[in-house]
């Protein structure tokens, strides 16, 4: 996966949109901040969310963090493997650690998200 093709939220979720379907996960930066992920709570297929609405949570050895939907739409797939092996979020945040697939209600919403360079600038500011 080319990280340049992704769009990002200020809350550290990423989305890859292909044919009106968005694959959503958390960034490598986010999983580093969280530490070892021990549990993930995800929605059910068929659930609908608005952009910015919490769709689940990630629990690590450090904290519990909400997950926010980057776009509005309906969940069409959930990564069930994360229920048994939530540590995939740490080892493969852009691959096997994806969380949900969502059918976008409005393709234009992704334009409100950060580009890869904008997201990199955001994470640099956080480190300073």
C-alpha positions in Angstrom: 0.0 0.0 0.0 1.3 3.4 -1.0 0.9 5.8 2.0 0.7 8.7 -0.5 -2.6 7.3 -1.7 -4.2 7.4 1.7 -6.1 10.3 3.3 -5.8 11.0 7.0 -7.7 12.5 10.0 -6.2 14.7 12.6 -7.2 11.9 15.1 -4.7 9.5 13.3 -7.1 7.3 11.2 -6.3 6.6 7.6 -8.6 5.7 4.7 -8.0 4.3 1.3 -10.9 4.9 -1.1 -11.4 2.6 -4.0 -14.7 2.6 -6.0 -16.7 4.3 -3.3 -15.4 1.8 -0.6 -13.1 3.1 2.1 -10.8 0.8 4.1 -10.1 2.4 7.5 -7.4 1.9 10.1 -5.1 3.8 12.4 -1.7 5.2 11.4 1.7 3.9 12.4 2.1 7.1 14.4 -1.1 6.3 16.4 -0.1 2.7 17.1 3.3 3.9 18.4 1.6 6.4 20.7 -0.8 3.7 22.0 1.8 1.0 22.7 0.8 -2.7 22.6 -2.8 -3.0 21.5 -4.6 -5.7 23.6 -8.3 -5.2 22.6 -10.3 -3.6 19.8 -14.0 -2.9 19.8 -15.4 -2.6 16.3 -19.0 -2.0 14.9 -21.2 -4.5 13.1 -21.7 -4.8 9.4 -24.6 -2.6 8.5 -23.9 0.1 11.1 -23.8 3.7 9.7 -21.7 6.6 10.8 -21.2 10.2 10.1 -17.8 11.7 9.4 -16.1 12.4 12.8 -18.3 10.0 14.7 -16.8 7.3 17.0 -17.1 3.9 15.4 -15.2 1.9 18.0 -12.2 1.9 20.4 -8.7 0.5 20.8 -7.4 -0.5 24.2 -3.6 -0.7 24.7 -1.5 -1.3 27.8 -1.4 2.6 28.2 -5.0 3.8 27.4 -8.3 3.3 25.7 -8.7 5.5 22.6 -11.8 6.2 20.5 -11.8 5.5 16.8 -13.3 8.1 14.6 -14.9 7.6 11.2 -13.1 9.6 8.5 -16.2 9.8 6.2 -19.9 9.2 6.4 -21.2 5.8 5.3 -22.3 2.3 6.1 -19.9 -0.5 7.3 -19.8 -3.3 4.8 -16.9 -5.3 6.3 -15.2 -5.6 9.7 -11.7 -7.1 10.2 -12.8 -10.0 12.5 -9.1 -11.2 12.8 -8.5 -8.2 15.2 -10.8 -9.8 17.8 -8.4 -12.7 18.2 -5.2 -10.9 17.3 -5.5 -7.1 18.1 -1.7 -6.9 18.0 -1.9 -6.9 14.2 -2.7 -3.2 14.6 0.8 -2.7 15.9 2.6 -5.0 13.5 0.6 -4.1 10.3 -1.2 -0.8 10.8 -1.5 -0.3 7.0 -2.1 -4.0 6.1 -3.6 -6.8 8.1 -4.4 -4.3 10.9 -7.2 -2.5 8.9 -10.4 -2.1 10.9 -13.5 -1.5 8.8 -14.6 -1.1 5.2 -17.2 1.5 4.6 -19.4 2.4 1.6 -19.0 6.2 1.3 -22.2 8.2 1.4 -20.5 11.2 -0.2 -17.2 10.9 -2.1 -16.5 14.6 -1.7 -16.0 14.2 2.1 -12.6 12.6 1.6 -11.4 16.0 0.3 -11.8 17.3 3.8 -9.1 14.9 5.0 -5.4 15.4 5.2 -3.0 14.4 2.4 0.1 12.4 3.3 2.3 15.5 3.4 -0.2 17.4 5.6 -0.4 14.4 8.0 3.4 14.2 8.2 3.5 17.9 9.1 0.9 17.3 11.8 2.8 14.5 13.4 6.0 16.5 13.3 4.3 19.3 15.2 3.1 16.8 17.8 6.7 15.6 18.4 8.0 19.2 18.9 
